[in-house]
Amino acid sequence: MAISVDPITGLQNSTYAPSTAPASSNLGEVDFMKLIIAQMQNQNPLDPQSSADFTAQLAQFQSLNQMTAMSKSMTVVQSMNELGSATSMLGKTVTGKQVDATGVTRDQVGRALFGAPYSGLAIAQQAMVNADPRVVSAARDAANAGTTVSGTVDKVVVGPDGIPSLSVGGKVLDLFSVAEVS
């Protein structure tokens, strides 16, 4: 049995499988290392890359790692600050804009019924969550998103996006739309 090998890539055509991963426009650490390795493997042996150039590339790689870590840390600090701001409003009277609470309510009901956020549930479980009266009520109330609501903050809820919101009498308010606190 003859094996067909592509003379350009040196691979069998039968081994090629297109990636099912979503395309990303960002180069990650692994991509950066692959580029450096490919560059080292394919450099001209009579004129190799200077050690200064290689060191500069490694420094860039280290800088990329540090910037990524710092970005993640800043996101955590921002999230903690937002949560602290939201919890400081517990028991206070606020005025702000109502948001569509369907996603937040689905997450709360999913956690209450099955111990997992809505996105982590099986399809049958998601159907049960969607049929729950709390979710049905939140979906019906979604048309009121954007209206101004005033009242006492009774709890802080965190949506599937990780952003905290205020619960005022069953209505969910955008933390960043709060115009008055008393």
N, C-alpha and C positions, 0 to 999 in steps of 0.2 A: 504494500500500500504506500503510495507516494504522498508526502506531506507538502502542502503548498506553503512556501515561505515567501513573504514579501521582501524583495531585495533592498528596499529602502529602509524599512523599519526593522527587519530581521525577525518579525513576529509572524506567527501563524494567524491567518485571518479569523480562524474559528475562536481564537482566544480573546478577540476584541469584544468588549461589552461596553456600550456607552454608559457613562455615569448617570445614575438616577438621582444623585445629590443635586440640590438646587445650586444654580450658578451663583458665584459670589464675585463681586468686583474688588474685594479686599484681599490683599496678600497677607497670609498669616505666617506664623513662625516656621511651619513645615515647608511652605512654599519658598520662603527665603532661604532655608537651608538647602532645599533641592536645587535652587539656582546657584548657590555657592558650590555645591558638590559637582553639578554639571559643568560649571565654569572650570573647576580644578581638573576634572576628567578630560575636558576637551581643550585644554590650553596647549599651546605650541611648546613642545619639549625643548626646542632650541631657544625659545624666548619666553620662559615661564613668568607667571605673575610675580611681581615683587612682593616681598614680605610686608612692605608698608601698605600696599594696596589691600592685601589679604587682611591685615590688622585693621584697616579702616572699615572694611566690610563687616568684620566681626564686631567692631565698635558700633556700627549702625544696627546690627542685629541686637546687640545688648540694649541699645537705646530704644529700639522698637519694643522689646520686652518690658523695659521700665515704663515706657509711656502707656502700654497696655495695662500694666498693673496699676499705674496711677489713675488711669481713666476708670477702672473698675472700683478703685477705692473712693474716688470722687462720687461715683454713682451711689455707693453705699452711704456715704456721708450725706448726700442730698436726700436720699430716701429716709434716713434717720431724722434729718431736720424736718422734713415734711410731716413725718409721723408725729414728732414732738409738737409741732405747731398744731396739728389736728387734735391731739389728745389734750392740749392745753385749753381747748375750747369746750371740753366736756362740761355740761351743766350751765353753759353760758347761752345767752340769747343772741342769735346771729341772723343776718339777712344775706342771702346769696342766691345764686341761680341753681335751679333743679337740673339734674342730669338724668339721662336714661339709665335707670338702675337695673335693667334686665340682667346684664352680665354680672354685676355684683351679687344680685339676688340668686342667680344660678349657682355661683360659686358657694355662697352661704348655704343654700339648700343641699347642694352636692356634698359639702363637708358634713352637714348635719345628718343626712341620710346614709351616706356611704363612706365618710371619712376621707374624701379626696375632692380636689377642685373639679369643676365641671369638665375641663379639658382632659382630665385623666380618667374619666368614666367611660365605661363601655356604652355602645349605642343604646342598648335597652335601658341602662341606668339614666342616660341623658334624656331619654323619652319620659321616664318617670319624673325626673327633675322638672322638665318643661311642663308637665301636667300638674305640678304642685300649685296649689292656689296662690301661694306667695309669688311665684314666678309669673303666673297668669296675670295677677294684679299689677306687678311691676311692668309687664309688657303692655298692658292696657294704659298705664300711666305714662308710658314713654312719650306720648304725644304732648305732654306738658313740659318736656325738657326745654330749658331756657327761660321758664317763668320764674319770677322772684318769689322766694319763700322765706318767711320769718318764723322763728321758733327756737326752742331750747334744744341744744345738741344732746341727744340721748346716748349716742355711741359713735364710734369711728369705724368705718368699714373700709377694707382694702380690696380693690377690684382685681380682676384677672391681670391687669396691666401693672399691678404693684403700686398704684397711686392711691393714697388714702383720700377718702371722702367723708363728709359729715352726714349723719343720719339725724333728721329733724322730723319727728312725728311720722315716721315711715317714708318720708321723702329723702332722697339722697342729694346732697348739695356738693357742688364742685368747691373744694377747699380754696382754690385760687380765685373764685368769684365772690368770696365773702366781702361784702362792702361795709358791714357794720357788726361790731361785737359789743355786747353790753352785759 
